[in-house]
Amino acid sequence: MLWESSRMMLQEHVRSLNDSSVDSVRVKEPQLDEQEREQINETIHIAMKFNQLLIFTIWIDGFFEEVTCAVHYINQINKQMYVVVKPTE
């Protein structure tokens, strides 16, 4: 019973447990169909025309993040979108 209260774990074990718990929460990258892409495209162009803020939900390495921004310019050749991000409150 002396050892019961003094259990210890190696750093490698703790790290692997933390990594496995993070991996269990990850989400696969969502795939958009053509209709969803067109709808998003239309929404972005309307927001650009009227200088409105948009809330983008971005998938990054298995997790979703929300970004509030205004679309400044779209480079269709390089498939890049330039935005002005709203500062966090």
N, CA and C atoms as an extended XYZ file, in Angstrom:
267
Properties=species:S:1:pos:R:3:atomname:S:1:resname:S:1:resid:I:1 pbc="F F F"
N         0.802       -1.206        0.000 N   MET     1
C         0.000        0.000        0.000 CA  MET     1
C         0.843        1.268        0.000 C   MET     1
N         2.099        1.154        0.314 N   LEU     2
C         2.982        2.303        0.339 CA  LEU     2
C         3.116        2.931       -1.052 C   LEU     2
N         3.156        2.115       -2.097 N   TRP     3
C         3.372        2.597       -3.463 CA  TRP     3
C         2.075        3.088       -4.120 C   TRP     3
N         0.966        2.799       -3.521 N   GLU     4
C        -0.323        3.122       -4.129 CA  GLU     4
C        -0.511        4.623       -4.369 C   GLU     4
N        -0.044        5.454       -3.467 N   SER     5
C        -0.281        6.885       -3.606 CA  SER     5
C         0.826        7.608       -4.376 C   SER     5
N         1.889        6.930       -4.696 N   SER     6
C         3.008        7.613       -5.355 CA  SER     6
C         3.275        7.054       -6.753 C   SER     6
N         2.234        6.959       -7.542 N   ARG     7
C         2.409        6.477       -8.910 CA  ARG     7
C         3.024        7.580       -9.762 C   ARG     7
N         3.927        7.186      -10.621 N   MET     8
C         4.582        8.163      -11.493 CA  MET     8
C         4.530        7.655      -12.931 C   MET     8
N         4.617        8.602      -13.842 N   MET     9
C         4.644        8.253      -15.252 CA  MET     9
C         5.838        8.939      -15.898 C   MET     9
N         6.442        8.270      -16.855 N   LEU    10
C         7.530        8.874      -17.604 CA  LEU    10
C         6.982        9.954      -18.534 C   LEU    10
N         7.812       10.929      -18.857 N   GLN    11
C         7.391       12.013      -19.732 CA  GLN    11
C         6.920       11.492      -21.087 C   GLN    11
N         7.567       10.456      -21.595 N   GLU    12
C         7.180        9.892      -22.888 CA  GLU    12
C         5.756        9.330      -22.836 C   GLU    12
N         5.404        8.715      -21.716 N   HIS    13
C         4.062        8.157      -21.567 CA  HIS    13
C         3.011        9.258      -21.484 C   HIS    13
N         3.324       10.296      -20.733 N   VAL    14
C         2.395       11.424      -20.609 CA  VAL    14
C         2.202       12.080      -21.978 C   VAL    14
N         3.284       12.270      -22.725 N   ARG    15
C         3.209       12.889      -24.051 CA  ARG    15
C         2.374       12.035      -25.003 C   ARG    15
N         2.562       10.731      -24.971 N   SER    16
C         1.790        9.870      -25.879 CA  SER    16
C         0.307        9.859      -25.497 C   SER    16
N        -0.002        9.914      -24.205 N   LEU    17
C        -1.405        9.996      -23.788 CA  LEU    17
C        -2.033       11.304      -24.247 C   LEU    17
N        -1.305       12.403      -24.110 N   ASN    18
C        -1.820       13.703      -24.570 CA  ASN    18
C        -2.017       13.711      -26.074 C   ASN    18
N        -1.069       13.162      -26.819 N   ASP    19
C        -1.180       13.105      -28.278 CA  ASP    19
C        -2.369       12.267      -28.711 C   ASP    19
N        -2.600       11.157      -28.050 N   SER    20
C        -3.720       10.288      -28.434 CA  SER    20
C        -5.061       10.940      -28.104 C   SER    20
N        -5.120       11.720      -27.019 N   SER    21
C        -6.378       12.389      -26.688 CA  SER    21
C        -6.680       13.500      -27.693 C   SER    21
N        -5.648       14.186      -28.189 N   VAL    22
C        -5.841       15.219      -29.203 CA  VAL    22
C        -6.256       14.579      -30.520 C   VAL    22
N        -5.634       13.465      -30.884 N   ASP    23
C        -5.970       12.784      -32.135 CA  ASP    23
C        -7.400       12.270      -32.145 C   ASP    23
N        -7.942       11.919      -30.992 N   SER    24
C        -9.305       11.396      -30.949 CA  SER    24
C       -10.348       12.485      -31.199 C   SER    24
N        -9.961       13.761      -31.062 N   VAL    25
C       -10.879       14.876      -31.253 CA  VAL    25
C       -10.807       15.435      -32.681 C   VAL    25
N        -9.763       15.113      -33.411 N   ARG    26
C        -9.582       15.638      -34.770 CA  ARG    26
C       -10.717       15.229      -35.694 C   ARG    26
N       -10.980       16.097      -36.674 N   VAL    27
C       -12.045       15.870      -37.645 CA  VAL    27
C       -11.417       15.764      -39.030 C   VAL    27
N       -11.964       14.891      -39.859 N   LYS    28
C       -11.462       14.778      -41.229 CA  LYS    28
C       -11.726       16.070      -41.995 C   LYS    28
N       -10.891       16.320      -42.990 N   GLU    29
C       -11.070       17.517      -43.813 CA  GLU    29
C       -12.373       17.409      -44.595 C   GLU    29
N       -13.247       18.413      -44.459 N   PRO    30
C       -14.527       18.350      -45.174 CA  PRO    30
C       -14.325       18.578      -46.675 C   PRO    30
N       -15.137       17.909      -47.474 N   GLN    31
C       -15.093       18.061      -48.922 CA  GLN    31
C       -16.367       18.766      -49.370 C   GLN    31
N       -16.222       19.851      -50.106 N   LEU    32
C       -17.368       20.611      -50.588 CA  LEU    32
C       -17.719       20.162      -51.997 C   LEU    32
N       -19.014       20.066      -52.271 N   ASP    33
C       -19.427       19.749      -53.637 CA  ASP    33
C       -19.530       21.050      -54.435 C   ASP    33
N       -19.780       20.924      -55.723 N   GLU    34
C       -19.791       22.087      -56.615 CA  GLU    34
C       -20.850       23.125      -56.227 C   GLU    34
N       -22.012       22.663      -55.809 N   GLN    35
C       -23.086       23.585      -55.430 CA  GLN    35
C       -22.701       24.403      -54.195 C   GLN    35
N       -22.086       23.765      -53.212 N   GLU    36
C       -21.647       24.480      -52.008 CA  GLU    36
C       -20.574       25.512      -52.348 C   GLU    36
N       -19.665       25.151      -53.242 N   ARG    37
C       -18.619       26.089      -53.664 CA  ARG    37
C       -19.220       27.316      -54.347 C   ARG    37
N       -20.203       27.091      -55.214 N   GLU    38
C       -20.851       28.200      -55.912 CA  GLU    38
C       -21.579       29.127      -54.939 C   GLU    38
N       -22.240       28.536      -53.953 N   GLN    39
C       -22.956       29.329      -52.958 CA  GLN    39
C       -21.973       30.172      -52.134 C   GLN    39
N       -20.859       29.598      -51.746 N   ILE    40
C       -19.837       30.326      -50.988 CA  ILE    40
C       -19.258       31.444      -51.844 C   ILE    40
N       -18.992       31.130      -53.105 N   ASN    41
C       -18.460       32.121      -54.043 CA  ASN    41
C       -19.392       33.324      -54.178 C   ASN    41
N       -20.669       33.054      -54.328 N   GLU    42
C       -21.669       34.117      -54.463 CA  GLU    42
C       -21.733       34.972      -53.198 C   GLU    42
N       -21.706       34.324      -52.037 N   THR    43
C       -21.745       35.045      -50.765 CA  THR    43
C       -20.534       35.955      -50.621 C   THR    43
N       -19.363       35.458      -51.007 N   ILE    44
C       -18.137       36.259      -50.913 CA  ILE    44
C       -18.211       37.471      -51.835 C   ILE    44
N       -18.690       37.271      -53.056 N   HIS    45
C       -18.761       38.390      -54.003 CA  HIS    45
C       -19.766       39.460      -53.556 C   HIS    45
N       -20.882       39.049      -52.991 N   ILE    46
C       -21.856       40.017      -52.473 CA  ILE    46
C       -21.261       40.792      -51.295 C   ILE    46
N       -20.556       40.080      -50.406 N   ALA    47
C       -19.931       40.743      -49.253 CA  ALA    47
C       -18.857       41.723      -49.707 C   ALA    47
N       -18.112       41.374      -50.758 N   MET    48
C       -17.097       42.292      -51.284 CA  MET    48
C       -17.756       43.538      -51.865 C   MET    48
N       -18.849       43.349      -52.573 N   LYS    49
C       -19.536       44.468      -53.226 CA  LYS    49
C       -20.035       45.490      -52.210 C   LYS    49
N       -20.563       44.998      -51.074 N   PHE    50
C       -21.143       45.879      -50.064 CA  PHE    50
C       -20.231       46.077      -48.854 C   PHE    50
N       -18.979       45.625      -48.958 N   ASN    51
C       -17.980       45.785      -47.896 CA  ASN    51
C       -18.484       45.276      -46.546 C   ASN    51
N       -18.978       44.053      -46.529 N   GLN    52
C       -19.509       43.450      -45.303 CA  GLN    52
C       -18.512       42.454      -44.718 C   GLN    52
N       -18.605       42.272      -43.411 N   LEU    53
C       -17.780       41.274      -42.731 CA  LEU    53
C       -18.369       39.885      -42.935 C   LEU    53
N       -17.499       38.901      -43.029 N   LEU    54
C       -17.909       37.503      -43.128 CA  LEU    54
C       -17.268       36.728      -41.990 C   LEU    54
N       -17.915       35.643      -41.606 N   ILE    55
C       -17.335       34.737      -40.618 CA  ILE    55
C       -17.004       33.445      -41.351 C   ILE    55
N       -15.702       33.180      -41.483 N   PHE    56
C       -15.241       31.963      -42.134 CA  PHE    56
C       -14.938       30.916      -41.084 C   PHE    56
N       -15.373       29.707      -41.330 N   THR    57
C       -14.980       28.570      -40.498 CA  THR    57
C       -13.910       27.829      -41.271 C   THR    57
N       -12.705       27.807      -40.720 N   ILE    58
C       -11.546       27.266      -41.416 CA  ILE    58
C       -11.110       25.969      -40.741 C   ILE    58
N       -10.818       24.955      -41.561 N   TRP    59
C       -10.314       23.682      -41.072 CA  TRP    59
C        -8.796       23.739      -41.108 C   TRP    59
N        -8.153       23.553      -39.950 N   ILE    60
C        -6.691       23.559      -39.864 CA  ILE    60
C        -6.248       22.333      -39.079 C   ILE    60
N        -5.631       21.411      -39.771 N   ASP    61
C        -5.022       20.229      -39.153 CA  ASP    61
C        -5.975       19.474      -38.230 C   ASP    61
N        -7.211       19.302      -38.663 N   GLY    62
C        -8.169       18.507      -37.904 CA  GLY    62
C        -9.074       19.284      -36.972 C   GLY    62
N        -8.906       20.589      -36.914 N   PHE    63
C        -9.703       21.414      -36.024 CA  PHE    63
C       -10.301       22.587      -36.802 C   PHE    63
N       -11.430       23.101      -36.332 N   PHE    64
C       -12.089       24.227      -36.973 CA  PHE    64
C       -11.823       25.501      -36.186 C   PHE    64
N       -11.589       26.592      -36.927 N   GLU    65
C       -11.422       27.917      -36.325 CA  GLU    65
C       -12.327       28.890      -37.053 C   GLU    65
N       -12.861       29.852      -36.340 N   GLU    66
C       -13.685       30.881      -36.957 CA  GLU    66
C       -12.894       32.169      -37.050 C   GLU    66
N       -12.978       32.806      -38.226 N   VAL    67
C       -12.280       34.066      -38.474 CA  VAL    67
C       -13.293       35.066      -39.020 C   VAL    67
N       -13.373       36.226      -38.402 N   THR    68
C       -14.242       37.298      -38.884 CA  THR    68
C       -13.379       38.264      -39.677 C   THR    68
N       -13.764       38.495      -40.948 N   CYS    69
C       -12.934       39.335      -41.801 CA  CYS    69
C       -13.756       39.909      -42.952 C   CYS    69
N       -13.138       40.873      -43.627 N   ALA    70
C       -13.702       41.433      -44.851 CA  ALA    70
C       -12.797       41.009      -45.995 C   ALA    70
N       -13.380       40.534      -47.079 N   VAL    71
C       -12.595       40.101      -48.232 CA  VAL    71
C       -12.182       41.344      -49.015 C   VAL    71
N       -10.881       41.469      -49.219 N   HIS    72
C       -10.342       42.641      -49.907 CA  HIS    72
C       -10.159       42.379      -51.405 C   HIS    72
N        -9.623       41.208      -51.750 N   TYR    73
C        -9.288       40.917      -53.140 CA  TYR    73
C        -9.211       39.407      -53.323 C   TYR    73
N        -9.604       38.924      -54.485 N   ILE    74
C        -9.493       37.497      -54.805 CA  ILE    74
C        -8.618       37.353      -56.041 C   ILE    74
N        -7.550       36.586      -55.921 N   ASN    75
C        -6.669       36.275      -57.035 CA  ASN    75
C        -7.072       34.893      -57.543 C   ASN    75
N        -7.811       34.855      -58.639 N   GLN    76
C        -8.344       33.587      -59.119 CA  GLN    76
C        -7.284       32.742      -59.820 C   GLN    76
N        -6.226       33.361      -60.302 N   ILE    77
C        -5.156       32.596      -60.951 CA  ILE    77
C        -4.426       31.742      -59.928 C   ILE    77
N        -4.051       32.358      -58.799 N   ASN    78
C        -3.327       31.632      -57.743 CA  ASN    78
C        -4.251       31.004      -56.711 C   ASN    78
N        -5.554       31.232      -56.861 N   LYS    79
C        -6.550       30.728      -55.915 CA  LYS    79
C        -6.248       31.200      -54.497 C   LYS    79
N        -6.077       32.524      -54.381 N   GLN    80
C        -5.808       33.134      -53.087 CA  GLN    80
C        -6.829       34.228      -52.828 C   GLN    80
N        -7.146       34.383      -51.543 N   MET    81
C        -8.096       35.401      -51.132 CA  MET    81
C        -7.400       36.289      -50.102 C   MET    81
N        -7.413       37.603      -50.348 N   TYR    82
C        -6.803       38.548      -49.430 CA  TYR    82
C        -7.897       39.148      -48.563 C   TYR    82
N        -7.695       39.093      -47.248 N   VAL    83
C        -8.730       39.532      -46.321 CA  VAL    83
C        -8.165       40.541      -45.329 C   VAL    83
N        -9.074       41.305      -44.726 N   VAL    84
C        -8.747       42.202      -43.626 CA  VAL    84
C        -9.432       41.609      -42.406 C   VAL    84
N        -8.642       41.127      -41.471 N   VAL    85
C        -9.170       40.420      -40.311 CA  VAL    85
C        -9.598       41.415      -39.251 C   VAL    85
N       -10.789       41.165      -38.698 N   LYS    86
C       -11.307       41.999      -37.614 CA  LYS    86
C       -10.524       41.664      -36.345 C   LYS    86
N       -10.026       42.674      -35.623 N   PRO    87
C        -9.289       42.396      -34.381 CA  PRO    87
C       -10.189       41.695      -33.351 C   PRO    87
N        -9.578       40.814      -32.579 N   THR    88
C       -10.349       40.115      -31.548 CA  THR    88
C       -10.727       41.087      -30.448 C   THR    88
N       -11.890       40.873      -29.906 N   GLU    89
C       -12.399       41.785      -28.866 CA  GLU    89
C       -12.018       41.310      -27.502 C   GLU    89
